[in-house]
């Protein structure tokens, strides 16, 4: 299952570093440590200061943009960091980041480019250990340590940015926010990413433990403790917390994962929440299971909730179109065989919407840049509720889709403001 991550809110003029020692004076610099094979950094290790050129910083509600250039532009760097779109940029650990201008709305963003080199796509993580705004809303202080990978490659560009900040350049541990969907029975995995802000040549460890929030141990999740260990050069580890499943509609719950007693690094963002979504209350969820050889799903499993994506719903007479924008832009189209509205029932022998023959149901599920030229399939509408103006308010359907007449299938289920148990 795909699992992604999240956010934090702040408001202040003067904020201190999350933890760790401060240098004696505020400094401004950009440190770059590029591994061999990293396209953007080209293997460099360099520190740039105001003595080398000009730094400028701008910001919005959920982004911070930093630029550096030498007087002759013999060197120039641009760094764009973003929080999920619904949250203000703030201190904390950001994991599973995508390229900032094109990130999914619930994902953090990272985009470091320079000297004419940049990523088409990137992934990474970053820790904001110091951030403050001046009275006029501009950035007064900023400290970020980051890791970026271009085009899905393993080679990393590591770096540290300090802007009028006294936060020292040392390795810090941070917990990323996480989410999971509760099952109906047994346990499922709640996966929490713990990140190290920069690679170390020695082992780093920390103790972790869960703590109740609105979710309770023994009721919503199993209390979990242990030690996370980062071998030299490793910057990400994962902790699995068992989530207790049942069919009781108790609502979404949260609990915390906390770090303490670190060795070899400081604590940067020592605590973050895990959201447990309850499928027994009304939710919007797209789940897909792709068989090996299926072109659309590429043989993977997908779980996309409102923690991953922004969902939009459109109704065109006999068609329900639901889109999930999570950076991969998944589209689902369900069309009836006549001009009447979709109602509960089975729709068999569907063809690709909007090219289906007259009197034939239409179906189309595509995303991540992949779509069928032709398809066959079936879908079962479990529930469809419309407003007085004809807008789709509640929708629940299961589907099966085959691309280009092939045997491998993409199976899935979609719930829009609907629960998985009571239809």
N, C-alpha and C positions, 0 to 999 in steps of 0.2 A: 504494500500500500504506500502511496505517496504520502509524505508527511512534511508539512511546512510549518513555518514559525512566525513570531509576532513582537510586541510593542510596549509603549510606555508613555506617560504624559508628564509634562513639567510646566512650571511657570515660575520664573525667577529672574532677578537681575544679577545677583551674585550667587554662584553655585561653587561648591568645592569639589575636588576630585573624589571619585567613588571610594577609593582607598589607596594605600600605598604612599611612599615617601614623595615629598615635593622637593624640587631643586630650589636653590636659594633665591633664584630670580626667574621671572617669566621669560620665556624664550620663544622664538619662531624659527622653525626649520622643517624641511622635508627630507626624511631618510628613506632611501630606496634600496632594497636588497632583492635582486632578481636572480632566480635560479636559472641555470643553463637550460635553454629551450623555451623560456618565457619570452613570448613575442614582444610584449610592450616594453619590458625593461631591458631586453637584450643581454641579460647576464650581468648588468652593472651592479655595483655597490657604491653608493654615493650619498653624501649629505649636502643639501643646498640650504643656504642661509640668506638673510637680507643683504649680506655682503656680496652675494653672487647675483642678486637680481631683486625683482619686485614680487611680493605676495599680495594677492587681493582675495577677499572672502565675501560672498554674498549668500543670502539665505531666503527661503520661503517657509511656509508652515511645516513642511515635511521634507525639506532638502537643505543641504549645505553644499556650496560650490566653492572650490578653492582653485586659484590659478597662480602659476609662477612662471616668470620669464626673465631671462637675462636681458641686459640693455639692448643687445643686437638680435635677440630671439634665436641665438645659437642653441639655446635650450629652452623648452617650454613644456609645462605639465599642467594637466587639468584633472581635478579630482572631484567627483560628484557622488555624494552619499545621500541616501534617502531612507526615511522610515516608511512603514506601510502607509498608504495614502490617507487612511482614516485617522491616523495618529500624528501628533506633533513630533518633530525631531527632538530627541532627548538623550540623556546618558543611558547606557545600557549595552548589553550584548546583542548583536544582530547576526543571525545565522541564516543560511540558505538564501543569500542575497542574489539578485539577478541584476543585469545591466540596468542602471538607473532609469534612463528615459523609457525603457520598454518593460519594466518590471510589472509583475502582476500586482493588482491593487492591494493585496494583503501581504506582499513580500517586501522586504527591505531592498534597497538598491545600492550598487557599487559600480563605479565606472572610473577607472584610472587610465589615462592615456597621456602620451607625451612624445615629443620630438617626431611627430607625424605618424606615430603608431598607436593603434587602438584595437579593441576587440569588437567583433561583430556580435558575439554573445559572450557573456562571462558569468561566472559563479564566484562566490566568496563569502567572507564573513568579516565583521569589523566590530571593534569595541570602542565606544565613546566613553572615555573616563573623565573628561572634563568638558563642560559646555555651559556658557553663560551668555546672556544677551545684555547689551547696553540699554540705557533708558530709551534710545530711539529705535530699538528693535533690531539693530545690527549685531553681528557676532562680536562679542568682546573677548571671548576666550574659547579655545577649542583644542582637544587632544583626542586623536583617533589613531589606533593601530589597526592595520588591515592586512588581508590576504585575498588575492585575486587570481583566478584561473581563466585563461582565454580559451574559448572554443571547446570547452570540456576537457582541456589538457591537464596533465598532472603537474607540470611545472608551474610554480607560483611566483607572483610578484608580492613580496612582503614589504610593508612600509610603515612609517610612523610620521604623523603630521602633528606639529605643535604650533599653535598660533596664540601668542601672548599667554602661554600656559606654563605653569610650574610643574605639571605632571611629569614625573621621570619616565625615561624610556626603558622600562623593564617589562618582563613577561607577566601578564595577568590572566587569571582564569575567569571565565564568565559562563553563565547558564543562559541558554536561549529559551524563549517562550515556545511552548509546544501545544499541540491539541491532539485529541483522539476521539473516535466515535465508539461509544459503548456498544457491546454486543448484547444479544438476547439471553445468552447463557454462558457459563464458564468464564474464562478470562480472555482479554485481548491485550495487545501490547501498546502501552503509552511510551513513545520513544522521545527522550530528551537529549538534546545535543549540548555537550559541554566543550567549550572552545578555549584554546590557548592563544593569546593575542600575537605571539611570535614564536618561531621555533627555537628550541633550546638544544644544547649539546649534551645536556644531562637529563636524567629522569625527573619528571614532575608528577606529584601525586596530590590528591585531596580527598577528604572524606565527604560523602554525600548522604543526605537523608531527606525523606519526604516529610511534609508537615501539612496538617489539615487546613483547608480554607472553607469554602462552602461544601466541598466534598470531604467525606469522612473515611478514615482508614477502616477497613473491615466492612464497609457498606458500599463505598464507591470505588475504592482502590485498595491494594495491599500495601501496607507500610513497607518501604524498601530502603535499605541502607547498604553502604559498601564503600569501596575505595576505587577511585578512577585513577588510572596510571597512563601518563604520556611518555612513551619512549622517545629518545632523542630524535628530533625532526618531525614528530607527530603533533598536529595542532587541533585535531578533533577526535572526541570520543563520544560514545552514546551509552546512555543508561536506559534500561527497560523497566518500566513500572507496570505490573499487572493491573488491568482495569477490570473490575467485577461486573459481569453482565447479568441482566435480568430484564423482565418485561414490565417493570414498574415505571410509570411516567412521572419521575421525580424532578425532571428538568435538568438543565445543564449545570454542571458543578465544576469547581476548580480546587486544585491543591497546589502546593509549592514543592519545588526541588531546591535544596539548599546545600551550599558548600561550606566546609570549615577545615581547619587544621591543614593548610596547604604546605607542601615542601617544594622548594625549587622555583616557586612563583608566588606572586601576591594574588589576593582576591580583588577582581575588578568589578564584576557583577555577580555577587555571590548567591543570588536568589532569583527565581523566575517562576511564573505560574504555568500550570498545565490545565487546559480546558478540556473537560469531558463533555462531549455533546451527546444528548440523550435522543436516540432515534424513536423513542416512544412518545415524544411530544412533537408538535409540528415543526419540521425542519425543511430546509432546502438542501438536497444532497443528490449528487450524481455519482453512481458507483458503476464500474465497468470491469469485466474480466475478459481478457483477450486470449484466445487460443493461439498456440504457436502457428505461425504462418498467416495470421490475420494482419492485414496491412495497416488498418487504422490504429489498433491498440498496440501493435508491435509485440504481442505476446505478454504484455504486462497487465498488472492489476492497478486500478485507479480508484481512489476515494477522494472526491472533491466536495467540500462543504463550504459553508459561508466563512470558515476560517481560512480557506484557500483562495476563494474567488468571489467576485461580484457577479450575481446572477441577474439576468434581465429576461423578462417574459413578454412575448408578443403574441397576439391572437389575430389571425386573418381568416375570418369566417369559419372554415373547417380545418384550420391548421393551427397547431400549437408549436411555437418556436421558443426554445429556452436556450440561452447562451450562458456559458460560464467563462468569465474572463479571468484567467489565472496566469497569464503570460503565454499560454498555449491556445487560448480562444477555442474552447469546445462548443460546437453547435449541435443541437438536437432538434429535428423537425419531425412532427407527426401529423399526417394529413388523412382525413377520412375519404372514403370513396365517392361521396356525394358532397353537395354544397352545404349540408347540414353540419351543425356543430359536432365536434367530437364528444361522444358520451362513453360511459363505461361499457366495455365489451372487447372481444377479440377482433383484431384486424390482421388477416392472414394474407400471405402471398403479396406483400408490399413490394413496390418498386421504388427506385430512387426519386425522392422529391427534389425538384418540382417537375420531373420529366415522366411521372407515372402515366400510364394509359388511362383513358376515361373509365370510371367505375372501379378503379384499382386504388387501394390505400397507398399513401406515400410515406417513406421513411428515409431519413438521412442523419447519420451521426458522423461528424468529422471533427478534426482538431489536430493541434501540433503540426500544422502544415500538411496533413495527410487527409485525402478524401477519395471516395470511390468514383469511378466513371459510371459504372452501373452497379446495382446491388439488388439483392433479394432479401426478404426478411419478414418478420412478424412482430407485432407489438400488441400488448394487452393493456388497455386503459382501465385502471382500477377505480379512478375517481376523477371527475372534472367538474369544477364549480365555477360559474361565471357571475360577474356582477350584472347589475341592471343595464349597463352600457355594453355588455358583451366581453369585457376584459376577463381574462383567465385569472382566477383568484387562487384556486387549489387544483393541483394536478398530480396524478400518481400513475406511473406506467412502468411496465417491464418490456424489454425489447431484445430481439436477436437479429443480427445483421451479418450478411455475407457479401464481401466485395467481389465484383467481377465473376460471379457464378462459382466462386471457390467454396470448398468445404469448411475451412477454418472460420469460426464465428467470433463476433464481438457480442458478448452478452452484457446486459446492464439493466439497472433500474434507476428511475428518476423520481424524486419526490420534491414537489414545490409546495411549501407551506402545508406539508402533510406528514403523517407519521408512518412508520414502517409496519406497525402492527394493526392498529385499528384503521381500516380503510374507509 
